[in-house]
Amino acid sequence: MNKIEFGDCREIMKRWIDEGVKVQTCITSPPYYGLRDYGVDGQIGLEQTPKEYIENMVDVFNHVKELLADDGTLWVNIGDSYSSGGRTSTTNQSLRGNTEYGVTRPPVIQNIKPKDLIGIPWMLAFALREAGWYLRQDIIWHKPNPMPESVTDRCTKSHEYIFLLSKSDKYYFDNEAIKEPCINSAKEQIAKRNKKQHRENASEQEAKYVQHNFSKIDKVYEKRNKRDVWSVNVRPYKGAHFATYPTALIEPCVLAGSRKNDIVFDPFMGSGTTAQVALQHGRQYLGCELNKEYEKLQQERINHGQGQLS
C-alpha cells in the first residue's frame, strides 16, 4: 500500500471504502480544538463550538471504522483546550502550532465560562463510544519535559490522552510485543525477602514458601504488562512548523495493534510520523493529509523509516 493522499480525509476514505481497502489499525493525532489555524481551507479544529468539532471528529472516525478490519483498533492522541473569550494571540499555546498562522483560541461558549477547561478528550471519547466504538482504555502520555507555561493560577500541564478504541469486542492486541521489564524483578524481591527472613530466623514454613516461589520466578516475573501511563519526552522535529508526536509514543500502538505487513492508517498524517514508525517495524502505511505543504516533510520521514527498517 504505502501511500499518502492529499485532501479531505473523509472524501478520500469514501473512495477507499468503495475500492474495498482494509487497514488493521488507525493511529492518529487530529487537530486540537481551537488552538491553531493551519492556514488551510476545510481544516478541522476551528469550529465555533466544541459540539461542532466533536460532530466532525465522529464523522471522520465513522469513515475510519468502515476502513478497519473487524478486529482492528483505533488509537487517538488528543489534547484539551481552554475557553478564553475569543481573544487571539501568537503565544504558543499548543505543541502542534505554527506561529506563522497564529493561535486561535475558542470563543465564549454557552454554558462554558471564560478560562474553563473544556474537556475535549472525554467529550470525544464518549461521543465515539455512543457512535458504536468500544472505549477500551485511556492512556496517559506523561511529558517529563512539558511546554513551559507562565500561568500562576494552575499547574503546568504535562500530560495528554491516548484513547484505545476497537471496532469489535474481540480485537487484535499483541500485549507480548509491548511488555516492559520489571523495575525490580520478582526474583530480586524474593531474594531480599529471603535475606530478611534469614535475619529474623524465619520459620521452616516460611523458608519453604520462599524456596517454592523462587523456583518459579524466572518464567513469570521478568517482564510485566505495559502500564497505562507512558512517560515520553516531547521531541521537536527539525523542519516542522509544529511539534509532532514522538516516535516513541506511537511505537507501542504500532506493535500492539498490528502484525508484520499489516496496514497502519493515519487520516491526519501531518509530518508523517505514523508512516515512519510503521515502516521501521515492517508494517505498511496509508494516510491522508489536507495540507500539501507537508509532503516534503513526510517524504523525509518515510525515507528515514525505510532506512531504519527493523
Backbone torsions as a table, in degrees:
resi	resn	phi	psi	omega
1	MET	NA	-84.8	170.7
2	ASN	47.1	69.0	176.0
3	LYS	-152.6	155.4	175.6
4	ILE	-127.6	130.3	177.6
5	GLU	-112.9	147.8	-176.4
6	PHE	-105.5	136.6	-178.2
7	GLY	140.0	-171.7	178.3
8	ASP	-65.7	121.5	-175.3
9	CYS	-60.6	-30.1	-178.8
10	ARG	-67.8	-41.2	178.9
11	GLU	-67.8	-40.1	179.1
12	ILE	-65.1	-43.8	-179.2
13	MET	-64.7	-36.6	177.6
14	LYS	-56.8	-43.8	-179.8
15	ARG	-66.0	-43.5	179.8
16	TRP	-64.3	-37.8	177.8
17	ILE	-61.5	-44.4	178.1
18	ASP	-63.0	-29.7	-179.8
19	GLU	-83.7	-4.0	177.4
20	GLY	82.9	18.9	179.2
21	VAL	-68.3	139.8	175.9
22	LYS	-131.6	139.8	177.6
23	VAL	-123.0	156.4	-177.3
24	GLN	-88.0	-39.3	-179.0
25	THR	-147.3	152.3	176.5
26	CYS	-119.2	124.8	179.3
27	ILE	-126.6	119.7	-171.7
28	THR	-154.8	158.8	172.2
29	SER	-130.6	97.1	-175.7
30	PRO	-72.1	164.2	175.2
31	PRO	-56.2	135.6	-179.1
32	TYR	-79.1	152.7	-175.0
33	TYR	-70.6	125.0	168.8
34	GLY	67.3	17.1	-176.7
35	LEU	-103.3	-31.4	-175.0
36	ARG	-142.7	141.3	167.4
37	ASP	-102.2	111.0	-177.4
38	TYR	-86.0	3.9	174.5
39	GLY	72.3	27.8	-177.8
40	VAL	-127.7	133.2	176.9
41	ASP	-64.2	139.8	176.2
42	GLY	84.2	8.9	-177.5
43	GLN	-71.5	148.7	174.1
44	ILE	-90.8	143.4	177.1
45	GLY	121.9	-15.6	-179.6
46	LEU	-109.1	22.5	177.0
47	GLU	-62.0	157.0	-177.0
48	GLN	-72.9	-24.7	-178.8
49	THR	-137.8	155.2	174.1
50	PRO	-58.4	-34.6	-180.0
51	LYS	-59.1	-44.5	178.9
52	GLU	-65.3	-40.3	178.6
53	TYR	-61.6	-47.7	-179.0
54	ILE	-63.6	-39.3	178.0
55	GLU	-60.9	-42.2	178.2
56	ASN	-65.6	-40.2	179.6
57	MET	-65.7	-41.2	178.6
58	VAL	-62.7	-39.1	177.6
59	ASP	-61.2	-44.7	177.7
60	VAL	-58.7	-48.6	-174.0
61	PHE	-77.2	-17.4	169.0
62	ASN	-65.0	-38.8	176.0
63	HIS	-68.0	-39.8	177.8
64	VAL	-58.7	-41.7	-178.0
65	LYS	-59.7	-38.3	178.9
66	GLU	-68.2	-29.5	177.4
67	LEU	-75.8	-27.8	-172.7
68	LEU	-71.5	144.8	168.0
69	ALA	-62.7	158.6	-176.9
70	ASP	-59.6	-29.2	179.3
71	ASP	-102.0	24.7	-176.1
72	GLY	-84.0	165.6	-178.9
73	THR	-129.1	160.1	176.7
74	LEU	-127.2	128.3	177.2
75	TRP	-118.7	118.7	-175.8
76	VAL	-120.5	116.5	173.1
77	ASN	-91.4	121.2	-175.4
78	ILE	-142.9	137.7	177.7
79	GLY	-107.7	170.5	-176.7
80	ASP	-100.7	173.5	-179.2
81	SER	-139.1	157.1	175.9
82	TYR	-109.4	144.9	169.7
83	SER	-83.0	125.3	-175.9
84	SER	-136.5	31.8	167.3
85	GLY	78.4	17.8	175.2
86	GLY	80.0	7.1	177.7
87	ARG	-70.3	154.0	173.2
88	THR	-117.0	155.1	-175.6
89	SER	-158.8	159.8	172.1
90	THR	-101.0	8.5	175.2
91	THR	-64.6	137.6	-178.6
92	ASN	-75.9	93.0	-178.3
93	GLN	-88.2	-7.5	-171.7
94	SER	-139.1	153.2	175.7
95	LEU	-83.5	1.3	-177.0
96	ARG	-118.6	17.0	-169.8
97	GLY	-88.1	165.6	174.6
98	ASN	-127.7	111.0	-175.2
99	THR	-67.5	-16.7	175.9
100	GLU	-67.1	-33.3	-179.2
101	TYR	-89.4	-22.0	-178.0
102	GLY	86.7	174.4	-178.0
103	VAL	-106.9	132.4	174.2
104	THR	-112.4	115.7	-179.7
105	ARG	-91.2	152.6	-178.8
106	PRO	-61.2	141.7	176.0
107	PRO	-70.7	170.5	173.9
108	VAL	-61.4	131.2	-174.7
109	ILE	-116.9	142.2	179.9
110	GLN	-58.0	130.6	179.1
111	ASN	72.4	4.6	173.9
112	ILE	-124.4	119.2	-174.4
113	LYS	-79.7	154.8	170.3
114	PRO	-54.9	138.1	-177.6
115	LYS	82.6	-5.8	176.9
116	ASP	-69.1	139.1	166.4
117	LEU	-73.8	127.2	-170.0
118	ILE	-77.0	-38.0	-178.1
119	GLY	89.6	31.1	-176.7
120	ILE	-54.9	-46.1	-176.8
121	PRO	-56.1	-47.0	-177.8
122	TRP	-75.5	-29.1	172.4
123	MET	-59.2	-44.0	179.6
124	LEU	-67.3	-44.8	-178.3
125	ALA	-59.5	-45.5	-178.7
126	PHE	-69.1	-35.9	178.7
127	ALA	-66.1	-39.2	178.4
128	LEU	-68.3	-37.9	176.2
129	ARG	-61.6	-43.5	178.5
130	GLU	-64.1	-29.8	-180.0
131	ALA	-79.2	-1.1	174.3
132	GLY	114.8	-7.7	177.0
133	TRP	-72.3	151.5	170.6
134	TYR	-89.7	116.8	178.2
135	LEU	-85.6	101.7	-170.1
136	ARG	-91.6	-34.5	-176.5
137	GLN	-165.6	146.7	167.4
138	ASP	-104.3	119.0	178.9
139	ILE	-104.2	134.4	179.9
140	ILE	-94.4	121.7	170.0
141	TRP	-88.9	102.9	177.3
142	HIS	-86.9	127.0	-178.6
143	LYS	-104.3	104.3	178.2
144	PRO	-63.2	-24.1	179.7
145	ASN	-122.3	66.0	-174.6
146	PRO	-68.7	164.3	174.3
147	MET	-63.0	126.6	178.6
148	PRO	-61.2	145.2	176.9
149	GLU	-130.6	143.3	-178.1
150	SER	-91.1	9.8	-177.6
151	VAL	-64.6	147.0	178.1
152	THR	-122.6	-0.2	-178.3
153	ASP	-116.9	14.4	172.2
154	ARG	-161.4	173.3	179.5
155	CYS	-80.9	156.4	174.2
156	THR	-68.5	133.1	-178.0
157	LYS	-76.7	129.7	-177.3
158	SER	-135.9	27.9	176.8
159	HIS	-150.9	157.4	169.0
160	GLU	-137.3	173.8	-179.9
161	TYR	-105.0	147.5	161.3
162	ILE	-122.7	119.5	178.1
163	PHE	-97.6	130.3	173.0
164	LEU	-98.5	120.4	177.7
165	LEU	-126.9	156.9	179.1
166	SER	-132.8	157.2	-179.5
167	LYS	-78.3	-33.3	-177.6
168	SER	-129.9	168.0	178.7
169	ASP	-72.7	-23.1	173.5
170	LYS	-110.3	127.2	-174.4
171	TYR	-150.2	163.3	-179.6
172	TYR	-77.2	126.1	177.4
173	PHE	-152.9	111.0	-177.4
174	ASP	-93.2	87.3	-177.9
175	ASN	-69.2	-26.2	179.5
176	GLU	-65.5	-33.3	-176.0
177	ALA	-68.4	-19.7	-176.0
178	ILE	-120.7	13.8	176.3
179	LYS	-61.0	150.3	-176.5
180	GLU	-119.1	152.0	178.4
181	PRO	-62.9	144.1	174.5
182	CYS	-66.2	138.1	177.9
183	ILE	-62.8	-48.7	169.7
184	ASN	-124.9	108.7	-177.1
185	SER	-60.4	152.9	179.2
186	ALA	-61.6	-29.2	177.6
187	LYS	-60.1	-44.3	178.3
188	GLU	-66.0	-39.5	-178.7
189	GLN	-63.7	-42.8	-178.9
190	ILE	-69.3	-35.7	178.1
191	ALA	-61.1	-42.2	178.1
192	LYS	-63.6	-41.5	-179.8
193	ARG	-65.4	-38.1	179.3
194	ASN	-59.6	-46.4	179.7
195	LYS	-62.5	-43.0	-179.1
196	LYS	-62.1	-42.8	-178.3
197	GLN	-66.1	-37.4	176.8
198	HIS	-64.8	-38.2	179.0
199	ARG	-64.1	-32.2	-176.8
200	GLU	-96.6	15.0	179.2
201	ASN	56.1	57.9	-176.2
202	ALA	-57.2	148.8	178.5
203	SER	-69.8	164.2	179.8
204	GLU	-61.9	-37.2	180.0
205	GLN	-64.9	-42.2	178.6
206	GLU	-64.9	-40.4	179.9
207	ALA	-62.5	-40.3	178.0
208	LYS	-65.3	-38.2	178.6
209	TYR	-61.7	-45.0	-179.7
210	VAL	-62.8	-47.2	-178.1
211	GLN	-62.0	-40.9	-179.3
212	HIS	-61.7	-46.7	-178.3
213	ASN	-73.0	-33.4	180.0
214	PHE	-62.1	-36.0	-176.6
215	SER	-71.1	-21.5	-176.9
216	LYS	-98.6	-4.9	-162.1
217	ILE	-72.1	-34.6	-174.3
218	ASP	-57.5	-42.6	-174.3
219	LYS	-74.6	-33.0	-167.3
220	VAL	-97.2	-36.1	-163.3
221	TYR	-116.1	4.6	-177.8
222	GLU	-69.6	-29.0	175.4
223	LYS	-126.3	155.8	-179.6
224	ARG	-128.7	161.6	176.6
225	ASN	-61.6	140.5	-179.1
226	LYS	-62.6	134.9	178.5
227	ARG	-78.6	169.0	-175.4
228	ASP	-97.7	13.3	169.7
229	VAL	-117.1	115.6	-176.5
230	TRP	-108.8	115.3	178.7
231	SER	-91.2	108.3	-177.2
232	VAL	-137.1	125.8	178.7
233	ASN	-66.5	143.1	169.4
234	VAL	-70.8	132.4	-179.1
235	ARG	-128.8	118.6	177.6
236	PRO	-66.7	147.5	176.8
237	TYR	-112.1	119.5	-176.2
238	LYS	-59.2	129.1	177.7
239	GLY	99.2	-18.6	-179.9
240	ALA	-82.1	145.0	177.4
241	HIS	-84.9	2.9	-178.2
242	PHE	-151.6	162.7	179.5
243	ALA	-84.0	121.0	179.7
244	THR	-82.2	159.0	173.5
245	TYR	-74.1	144.3	-172.6
246	PRO	-67.6	150.0	177.5
247	THR	-61.4	-36.5	-179.1
248	ALA	-64.2	-23.4	-179.3
249	LEU	-73.2	-36.1	-174.2
250	ILE	-101.8	-6.4	175.9
251	GLU	-56.4	-45.3	177.6
252	PRO	-61.0	-33.9	179.2
253	CYS	-65.5	-43.4	178.9
254	VAL	-64.7	-46.6	-175.7
255	LEU	-68.2	-40.4	-178.9
256	ALA	-79.7	-30.0	-171.9
257	GLY	-95.2	-4.1	-176.2
258	SER	-150.6	160.9	174.7
259	ARG	-102.2	172.2	173.5
260	LYS	-55.6	136.8	177.9
261	ASN	72.8	-2.6	173.4
262	ASP	-66.8	160.6	178.6
263	ILE	-94.4	125.9	176.1
264	VAL	-105.0	127.0	-171.1
265	PHE	-114.4	142.1	174.5
266	ASP	-138.7	110.7	-179.8
267	PRO	-75.7	-11.8	176.1
268	PHE	-125.7	72.0	-167.0
269	MET	-67.6	-27.9	177.7
270	GLY	55.7	-124.5	-176.7
271	SER	-83.2	-3.9	175.0
272	GLY	98.2	18.2	-178.3
273	THR	-58.2	-44.9	-178.3
274	THR	-61.2	-42.5	178.7
275	ALA	-63.6	-42.4	-180.0
276	GLN	-59.2	-49.5	-177.0
277	VAL	-68.1	-37.9	177.6
278	ALA	-58.4	-46.5	-180.0
279	LEU	-64.5	-41.3	-179.2
280	GLN	-58.2	-28.1	-176.4
281	HIS	-110.3	22.9	171.8
282	GLY	75.4	20.9	175.5
283	ARG	-101.5	169.0	170.7
284	GLN	-98.0	163.5	179.1
285	TYR	-129.5	156.1	174.6
286	LEU	-147.1	137.6	-176.4
287	GLY	-155.2	164.0	174.0
288	CYS	-128.1	151.8	175.5
289	GLU	-155.6	132.8	-178.2
290	LEU	-76.2	-34.9	-172.1
291	ASN	-95.1	110.5	-178.8
292	LYS	-64.6	-21.3	-178.7
293	GLU	-63.2	-19.7	-176.8
294	TYR	-84.6	-2.0	-174.5
295	GLU	-60.3	-41.2	-179.1
296	LYS	-64.9	-43.2	177.8
297	LEU	-61.6	-42.2	179.7
298	GLN	-60.7	-44.2	-177.9
299	GLN	-64.5	-37.7	177.3
300	GLU	-61.5	-44.4	-177.7
301	ARG	-71.8	-35.9	177.7
302	ILE	-64.7	-43.0	176.9
303	ASN	-61.1	-39.0	178.3
304	HIS	-64.7	-42.0	179.6
305	GLY	-64.0	-39.3	178.7
306	GLN	-65.9	-34.7	180.0
307	GLY	-72.1	-20.7	-178.6
308	GLN	-108.9	20.8	-177.9
309	LEU	-51.8	123.5	-177.5
310	SER	-69.0	NA	NA
